[in-house]
Amino acid sequence: MLDVRARAPYALPPARCVTAYGAGVRSGPRLEAITPATVDAAIAVRVRPDQERFVTPVVTSLAEAYAHGPVAWPRLIVDAGRPVGFVMAFLDIDWLGDGARSDVRSGLWRLNVTADEQGRGYGRFAVAEVAAEIRRRGGTRMYTSYEPDESGPGPFYARLGFRPTGESSGGQTVAVLGLDSPAG
């Protein structure tokens, strides 16, 4: 059995791309699929201590992604070869859970940006990338939910254009963003 705790901290190599000027290192943040090589880096993503009550730990998100299969879209947020956050979308879920699929939704399920990387645009980037994936799949709206607390993530989502729907899910406020224009 492989002991993942014995591994050194994970560092992603910079993405290589070919441009009109030749091969180069891709700059700027990107999303990467969670793989056996990146799972430890994803699990190591930690928010500030005062935010922990508003977010689910990445390890729990990955377990849920495994259990929910293709409706979960977990990704590591990477910049300059280092993990800076984690994002997970839900894609085409039966929102009512009644099997009728009369209300199918996609949206942002989880967003965790490491404590020392917050305020640098990684959250906004991740939301925009999830919106792009939902658009690519034909979606026109993106949903999220958050704890209804002044110090929670509600103001962040409002700045990106999310508006409360008047619904709640698990005690959280449900909000929606129209995807007729880019997020942020």
Backbone torsions as a table, in degrees:
resi	resn	phi	psi	omega
1	MET	NA	137.1	-178.0
2	LEU	-79.6	127.7	177.1
3	ASP	-95.6	99.4	-177.0
4	VAL	-70.0	-20.4	179.8
5	ARG	-68.4	-21.6	-177.4
6	ALA	-80.8	-11.9	-178.8
7	ARG	-73.3	152.5	175.1
8	ALA	-71.0	158.0	176.4
9	PRO	-54.8	140.1	-174.8
10	TYR	-79.5	136.1	171.7
11	ALA	-130.9	125.8	-179.3
12	LEU	-78.9	140.8	172.8
13	PRO	-72.9	149.1	178.1
14	PRO	-63.3	144.2	178.8
15	ALA	-68.3	141.8	176.9
16	ARG	-101.2	141.7	176.8
17	CYS	-142.3	156.4	177.8
18	VAL	-105.6	126.2	179.2
19	THR	-117.4	179.3	176.5
20	ALA	-61.2	-19.4	-178.5
21	TYR	-99.6	6.4	-179.5
22	GLY	107.2	-171.6	-177.6
23	ALA	-72.3	144.1	179.0
24	GLY	-156.2	171.4	177.4
25	VAL	-87.2	128.4	179.4
26	ARG	-69.6	129.4	-179.7
27	SER	-103.6	160.9	178.9
28	GLY	88.5	165.0	-177.9
29	PRO	-70.1	158.6	176.7
30	ARG	-152.9	162.9	174.5
31	LEU	-102.7	140.4	176.6
32	GLU	-128.1	141.0	176.1
33	ALA	-60.9	149.0	175.6
34	ILE	-78.8	125.8	-179.1
35	THR	-128.1	171.7	174.3
36	PRO	-55.3	-30.7	-179.4
37	ALA	-76.5	-21.6	-175.5
38	THR	-112.7	-4.3	-175.1
39	VAL	-61.3	-39.3	179.4
40	ASP	-65.1	-39.5	177.8
41	ALA	-63.4	-40.4	179.2
42	ALA	-64.3	-46.8	-178.7
43	ILE	-62.5	-28.6	-179.0
44	ALA	-76.1	-9.6	179.6
45	VAL	-65.3	124.8	-179.1
46	ARG	-132.6	134.3	175.6
47	VAL	-85.5	177.3	176.5
48	ARG	-63.8	149.3	179.7
49	PRO	-54.5	-36.8	-179.3
50	ASP	-72.6	-9.2	179.4
51	GLN	-100.5	-10.1	-173.4
52	GLU	-58.8	-30.5	-179.7
53	ARG	-72.9	-12.8	-178.4
54	PHE	-98.8	-13.5	-175.7
55	VAL	-128.0	153.8	176.7
56	THR	-90.8	138.1	177.7
57	PRO	-58.6	147.2	-177.8
58	VAL	-58.2	-38.4	-178.9
59	VAL	-59.0	-38.6	176.9
60	THR	-68.3	-41.5	178.0
61	SER	-59.7	-41.2	179.8
62	LEU	-67.0	-36.9	175.8
63	ALA	-64.0	-41.5	177.7
64	GLU	-66.4	-37.9	177.2
65	ALA	-60.9	-42.2	177.9
66	TYR	-62.2	-45.5	-177.3
67	ALA	-69.1	-32.9	-177.0
68	HIS	-91.4	-7.6	174.2
69	GLY	60.7	-132.8	-169.7
70	PRO	-68.2	-12.0	177.2
71	VAL	-79.3	-14.9	178.6
72	ALA	-95.8	140.0	-178.4
73	TRP	-132.6	79.5	-179.3
74	PRO	-84.3	139.8	-179.6
75	ARG	-143.7	146.6	173.2
76	LEU	-90.9	134.0	175.4
77	ILE	-91.6	122.4	-173.4
78	VAL	-125.4	140.0	173.2
79	ASP	-143.4	134.0	178.8
80	ALA	51.4	38.8	176.2
81	GLY	78.7	7.0	-179.4
82	ARG	-125.9	143.4	177.1
83	PRO	-70.7	130.8	-179.9
84	VAL	-121.3	-5.8	179.4
85	GLY	177.7	-176.9	-178.7
86	PHE	-141.2	139.3	176.0
87	VAL	-136.9	145.9	175.0
88	MET	-140.4	130.2	176.6
89	ALA	-102.5	159.5	166.4
90	PHE	-113.5	136.2	-172.8
91	LEU	-124.6	120.8	174.7
92	ASP	55.6	51.4	177.8
93	ILE	-89.9	153.2	172.9
94	ASP	-79.7	94.2	-171.6
95	TRP	-57.7	-40.4	-178.5
96	LEU	-78.9	-19.1	178.2
97	GLY	67.3	22.5	-177.6
98	ASP	-99.1	2.0	179.0
99	GLY	82.8	-12.6	-179.2
100	ALA	-79.4	-19.2	-178.8
101	ARG	54.4	36.9	179.0
102	SER	-79.4	-14.8	178.4
103	ASP	-138.8	88.7	-178.7
104	VAL	-97.8	128.7	-176.4
105	ARG	-132.6	157.7	172.8
106	SER	-132.2	153.5	178.9
107	GLY	176.6	-169.2	-179.1
108	LEU	-88.1	118.4	-178.0
109	TRP	-94.2	-46.6	-178.0
110	ARG	-140.6	146.7	173.9
111	LEU	-147.7	117.3	178.6
112	ASN	-129.7	119.4	174.4
113	VAL	-112.1	132.2	-176.8
114	THR	-56.5	146.9	-173.5
115	ALA	-52.2	-45.1	-175.1
116	ASP	-82.6	-0.1	179.7
117	GLU	-112.8	2.8	-178.4
118	GLN	-71.5	151.3	179.3
119	GLY	83.5	9.9	-178.2
120	ARG	-111.8	9.1	176.0
121	GLY	92.7	3.0	-178.1
122	TYR	-69.6	-35.6	176.9
123	GLY	-64.9	-47.4	177.7
124	ARG	-59.4	-44.2	177.8
125	PHE	-58.4	-48.3	-177.7
126	ALA	-62.8	-41.6	178.0
127	VAL	-62.5	-43.1	178.6
128	ALA	-63.1	-38.0	179.1
129	GLU	-68.5	-39.3	176.1
130	VAL	-64.3	-43.4	177.7
131	ALA	-58.1	-42.1	179.4
132	ALA	-63.6	-39.6	178.7
133	GLU	-66.2	-41.6	178.3
134	ILE	-64.3	-43.4	176.1
135	ARG	-59.4	-44.5	-179.1
136	ARG	-57.4	-31.8	179.9
137	ARG	-90.5	7.5	176.0
138	GLY	93.9	5.1	-179.5
139	GLY	-75.3	151.5	179.3
140	THR	-120.2	-6.2	178.1
141	ARG	-139.5	149.5	178.3
142	MET	-127.8	127.1	-178.4
143	TYR	-105.8	157.0	168.8
144	THR	-151.2	171.0	173.6
145	SER	-140.7	154.9	-177.6
146	TYR	-156.2	158.9	177.9
147	GLU	-66.0	130.8	-179.6
148	PRO	-80.5	74.6	-176.8
149	ASP	-134.8	138.8	-179.3
150	GLU	-52.4	-37.3	-176.9
151	SER	-92.5	7.3	179.3
152	GLY	-85.4	-169.5	-175.1
153	PRO	-81.4	0.2	-179.1
154	GLY	-51.3	-48.8	179.6
155	PRO	-61.2	-35.4	176.5
156	PHE	-60.2	-49.8	-179.4
157	TYR	-64.9	-37.3	178.1
158	ALA	-62.4	-40.2	178.0
159	ARG	-62.6	-27.0	178.8
160	LEU	-85.6	-5.1	176.9
161	GLY	105.8	0.0	177.3
162	PHE	-68.7	141.6	177.6
163	ARG	-126.9	134.6	177.9
164	PRO	-57.2	141.6	179.8
165	THR	-91.1	-12.5	-173.2
166	GLY	92.5	-4.6	178.7
167	GLU	-94.6	165.0	169.3
168	SER	-135.0	155.1	179.0
169	SER	-139.7	116.4	-178.4
170	GLY	58.5	32.6	-178.8
171	GLY	82.2	0.3	-180.0
172	GLN	-99.8	150.7	175.1
173	THR	-72.7	132.1	175.7
174	VAL	-96.3	133.8	179.2
175	ALA	-131.6	156.6	-177.5
176	VAL	-133.2	148.5	175.7
177	LEU	-125.9	124.5	173.4
178	GLY	-70.4	138.7	-175.6
179	LEU	-103.0	25.1	174.7
180	ASP	-75.3	-12.8	174.1
181	SER	-139.7	154.1	-177.4
182	PRO	-60.8	146.6	175.4
183	ALA	-67.2	139.7	174.7
184	GLY	76.6	NA	NA
